Amino acid sequence: MPIEDVEAGAQEVRLHLGEAPVQLPEPVAALARVVAANRKGHATIGALAPSPWLFLGGQPGRPISTTQPTQRLNQLGIRPNQARSTALFQLATEIPAGILARTLGIHTDIAVAWQRLSAGDWATYVAEVSRRSR
């Protein structure tokens, strides 16, 4: 994630993950402020320009690999892959596959498969949208 995608203000922290920024709740916002303000890595020593990445990798100008933070979180007893799967399946039960696919940038067939596996019924979603005031 590029550091420019983290908008840390005095009152709130937003991540720009797509078209609309996501506001982080506390205490995650406080952690994001600390990480953004204290980016360090051994690859930054002697670098000609500051790295554009939030999580610095072992090579100058490169982000950290996905395996490194996953290993660190696993050592703390946090299983990010399980949490990700749970969140995706929860989404699949609540919104139509087409919207899920567009939102996450995945193929519609994958979103349909997740919806089938999670036994999601998006009829409740459609009913909720129809009740919204215009």
C-alpha positions in Angstrom: 0.0 0.0 0.0 1.5 3.4 -1.0 1.9 5.8 1.9 -0.2 8.3 -0.1 -3.2 6.1 0.4 -3.2 6.8 4.1 -4.9 10.1 5.0 -4.1 10.8 8.6 -5.9 13.8 10.0 -6.1 15.0 13.6 -9.6 13.6 14.0 -9.7 10.7 11.6 -7.7 8.3 9.5 -8.9 7.3 6.1 -7.5 4.6 3.7 -8.0 5.1 0.0 -8.6 1.5 -1.1 -10.8 2.3 -4.0 -12.9 5.3 -5.2 -14.3 6.1 -1.7 -11.9 6.3 1.3 -12.6 4.1 4.3 -12.6 5.7 7.7 -10.7 3.6 10.3 -12.2 3.2 13.7 -10.1 3.6 16.9 -7.8 1.9 18.0 -6.9 0.9 14.4 -6.7 4.6 13.4 -4.2 5.3 16.1 -2.1 2.3 15.0 -2.2 3.5 11.4 -1.0 7.0 12.5 2.0 5.4 14.3 2.9 3.2 11.4 2.6 6.0 8.8 4.7 8.4 11.0 7.4 5.8 11.8 8.1 3.9 8.6 11.5 2.4 9.0 13.4 -0.4 7.3 16.9 -1.5 6.7 16.5 -0.9 2.9 16.0 2.8 3.5 19.6 3.4 4.7 21.3 5.2 1.9 18.3 5.3 -0.3 18.2 8.2 -2.7 14.5 9.0 -2.1 12.0 8.0 0.5 10.1 4.8 -0.2 6.5 5.3 -1.4 5.3 2.2 0.6 3.6 2.1 4.0 5.3 -1.2 4.9 8.8 -1.1 3.7 10.4 -4.2 2.2 14.0 -5.6 2.3 14.9 -4.0 -1.0 15.0 -0.3 -1.6 11.7 1.0 -3.2 9.9 -2.3 -2.7 7.0 -3.1 -0.3 7.2 -5.8 2.3 6.1 -9.3 1.0 2.7 -10.6 2.0 4.2 -13.6 3.8 6.2 -11.4 6.3 3.2 -9.6 8.0 1.2 -12.9 7.9 3.9 -14.7 9.8 4.2 -11.9 12.3 0.4 -11.9 12.9 0.4 -15.7 13.2 3.1 -15.5 15.9 0.7 -13.2 17.8 -2.1 -15.7 17.5 -4.0 -13.7 14.8 -5.0 -15.6 11.8 -5.6 -13.1 9.0 -6.5 -15.7 6.4 -9.3 -17.0 8.5 -10.6 -13.5 9.3 -10.5 -12.6 5.6 -12.5 -15.7 4.6 -15.0 -15.1 7.3 -15.5 -11.5 6.2 -15.9 -12.5 2.6 -18.4 -15.2 3.3 -20.4 -12.8 5.5 -20.4 -10.3 2.6 -21.6 -13.1 0.3 -24.6 -13.7 2.5 -25.6 -10.0 2.5 -25.2 -8.6 -1.0 -25.8 -9.9 -4.5 -22.9 -11.6 -6.3 -22.7 -8.9 -9.0 -22.2 -6.2 -6.5 -19.8 -8.3 -4.5 -17.7 -8.9 -7.6 -17.6 -5.2 -8.6 -16.8 -4.1 -5.0 -13.9 -6.5 -4.5 -12.7 -6.6 -8.1 -13.2 -10.3 -8.5 -14.8 -12.3 -11.3 -18.6 -12.8 -11.0 -18.3 -16.6 -11.1 -16.1 -16.5 -7.9 -18.6 -14.2 -6.2 -21.5 -16.6 -7.1 -19.5 -19.6 -5.8 -18.9 -17.8 -2.5 -22.6 -17.0 -2.3 -23.6 -20.6 -2.9 -21.1 -21.8 -0.3 -22.3 -19.4 2.3 -25.9 -20.1 1.5 -26.4 -16.4 1.0 -29.9 -15.1 0.0 -29.6 -11.6 -1.4 -33.4 -11.2 -1.5 -33.2 -9.5 1.9 -30.7 -7.1 0.4 -33.0 -6.2 -2.5 -35.9 -5.7 0.0 -33.7 -3.4 2.1 -32.7 -1.3 -0.9 -36.4 -1.0 -2.0 -37.3 0.4 1.5 -34.7 3.1 1.4 -36.1 6.6 1.1 -35.3 8.4 -2.2 
